[in-house]
Amino acid sequence: MNPLFYNWLTGFIIPWIAGIYLAKKNPLILLVVAPLGSAIAHIFNRLGLSLGFWRVQPFEYSAFSTLPMDIGVYSILASFLVYVIIENQEKTHYFIFSFSLITTIMEYAWLVLNFVVYDNYWNIFHTFLSYLLAYYLVYGYYLLLKKYEVFSKTVR
């Protein structure tokens, strides 16, 4: 399968199909959190690519190779994390850990399929820590939004 097509299919199209479900359940979460999830993913991927920690197929497209994931799967997962946290307030850290683990397993599959290649001593544990940090940044943003009662407003 063409790696760029695969990136768009698994990194953007399929996640946004799932995002439609969230848009119907709580569109405000998607509208407010997805851009932040995308920005965080973009920053992390730019750093990782620039520092030579990883490369993503097709290698010749460099930063463009991660674009589908930056605006797709990572923004949708960040939005779903906030949705799950709102629905289950008492298990916040459990869900952040779980989302980090699931996202790491997803990337491990990409690693095994050679769609992602690690360099410069980067490994799957570092990947887990980067997802953990990213999801805690999303959680911090959620707390800020909660302080200003952004999610107390009803959007239908």
C-alpha positions as CSV (number, residue, x, y, z in Angstrom):
1,M,0.0,0.0,0.0
2,N,1.2,3.5,-0.8
3,P,2.5,5.0,2.5
4,L,1.1,8.4,1.9
5,F,-2.4,6.9,1.2
6,Y,-2.1,4.7,4.3
7,N,-1.2,7.8,6.4
8,W,-4.2,9.7,5.1
9,L,-6.5,6.7,5.5
10,T,-5.4,5.6,9.1
11,G,-4.2,9.0,10.3
12,F,-7.0,11.2,9.0
13,I,-10.1,9.7,7.3
14,I,-10.8,6.9,9.8
15,P,-10.3,9.1,12.9
16,W,-12.5,11.8,11.5
17,I,-15.2,9.3,10.9
18,A,-15.0,8.5,14.6
19,G,-15.0,12.2,15.2
20,I,-18.4,12.5,13.7
21,Y,-19.7,10.5,16.6
22,L,-18.2,12.9,19.0
23,A,-19.5,15.9,17.0
24,K,-23.0,14.5,17.5
25,K,-22.5,13.8,21.2
26,N,-20.7,17.1,22.2
27,P,-19.6,19.4,19.3
28,L,-18.1,21.9,21.6
29,I,-15.4,19.5,22.8
30,L,-14.4,18.8,19.2
31,L,-14.5,22.5,18.3
32,V,-12.4,23.6,21.3
33,V,-10.0,20.7,21.9
34,A,-9.2,19.3,18.4
35,P,-7.2,22.4,17.4
36,L,-5.1,22.1,20.5
37,G,-4.5,18.4,20.0
38,S,-3.5,19.2,16.4
39,A,-1.1,22.0,17.5
40,I,0.5,19.8,20.2
41,A,1.0,16.9,17.7
42,H,2.4,19.3,15.1
43,I,5.0,20.7,17.6
44,F,6.0,17.3,18.9
45,N,6.3,15.9,15.3
46,R,8.3,19.0,14.1
47,L,10.7,18.5,17.1
48,G,11.0,14.8,16.6
49,L,11.7,15.1,12.9
50,S,14.1,18.0,13.3
51,L,16.1,16.4,16.0
52,G,16.2,13.1,14.0
53,F,14.4,11.0,16.6
54,W,12.0,9.5,14.0
55,R,11.1,9.5,10.3
56,V,7.7,8.7,8.9
57,Q,7.0,7.0,5.5
58,P,7.2,8.3,2.9
59,F,10.5,9.7,4.0
60,E,10.9,12.0,1.0
61,Y,8.0,14.1,2.2
62,S,9.3,14.6,5.7
63,A,6.9,16.9,7.6
64,F,4.1,16.4,5.2
65,S,4.1,12.7,6.1
66,T,2.9,13.4,9.6
67,L,0.3,16.0,8.6
68,P,-2.6,13.5,8.4
69,M,-1.9,12.3,11.9
70,D,-1.4,15.9,13.2
71,I,-4.8,17.0,12.0
72,G,-6.5,13.7,12.3
73,V,-5.9,11.0,14.8
74,Y,-4.1,13.1,17.4
75,S,-6.7,15.9,17.4
76,I,-9.6,13.3,17.6
77,L,-7.9,11.4,20.4
78,A,-7.3,14.6,22.4
79,S,-11.0,15.4,22.0
80,F,-12.2,12.0,23.0
81,L,-9.9,12.2,26.1
82,V,-11.6,15.3,27.2
83,Y,-15.0,13.8,26.5
84,V,-14.2,10.7,28.6
85,I,-12.8,12.9,31.4
86,I,-16.0,15.0,31.5
87,E,-18.1,11.8,31.6
88,N,-15.9,10.2,34.3
89,Q,-14.4,12.9,36.5
90,E,-13.0,10.6,39.2
91,K,-10.7,8.5,36.8
92,T,-8.8,11.3,35.1
93,H,-5.3,10.0,35.5
94,Y,-6.4,6.4,34.6
95,F,-7.8,7.7,31.3
96,I,-4.7,9.8,30.5
97,F,-2.5,6.8,31.2
98,S,-4.8,4.5,29.1
99,F,-5.0,7.0,26.1
100,S,-1.2,7.3,26.3
101,L,-0.8,3.5,26.3
102,I,-3.3,2.9,23.4
103,T,-1.7,5.6,21.3
104,T,1.7,4.1,22.0
105,I,0.4,0.7,20.9
106,M,-1.0,2.2,17.8
107,E,2.4,3.8,17.0
108,Y,4.1,0.5,17.8
109,A,2.0,-1.1,15.0
110,W,3.2,1.6,12.7
111,L,6.8,0.9,13.8
112,V,6.5,-2.8,13.2
113,L,5.0,-2.1,9.7
114,N,8.0,0.2,9.1
115,F,5.8,3.3,8.6
116,V,7.8,4.9,11.4
117,V,11.5,4.5,11.9
118,Y,13.2,5.6,15.2
119,D,16.7,7.0,15.2
120,N,19.1,8.7,17.7
121,Y,18.3,6.4,20.6
122,W,14.5,7.1,20.5
123,N,12.5,4.1,21.5
124,I,8.9,3.1,22.3
125,F,9.2,4.1,26.0
126,H,10.2,7.6,24.9
127,T,7.1,7.6,22.6
128,F,4.9,6.6,25.6
129,L,6.3,9.5,27.7
130,S,5.8,12.0,24.8
131,Y,2.1,10.9,24.6
132,L,1.7,11.1,28.3
133,L,3.1,14.6,28.3
134,A,0.9,15.6,25.3
135,Y,-2.3,14.2,27.0
136,Y,-1.4,16.0,30.3
137,L,-1.1,19.2,28.3
138,V,-4.6,18.6,26.9
139,Y,-5.8,17.9,30.4
140,G,-4.3,21.2,31.6
141,Y,-6.1,23.0,28.8
142,Y,-9.3,21.3,29.8
143,L,-8.9,22.5,33.4
144,L,-8.4,26.0,32.2
145,L,-11.5,25.7,30.0
146,K,-13.4,24.3,33.0
147,K,-12.3,27.2,35.2
148,Y,-13.9,29.6,32.7
149,E,-17.0,27.3,32.5
150,V,-16.6,26.8,28.7
151,F,-18.1,23.3,28.9
152,S,-21.0,24.4,31.0
153,K,-22.5,26.0,27.9
154,T,-24.8,23.9,25.8
155,V,-24.2,23.6,22.1
156,R,-26.6,21.6,20.0
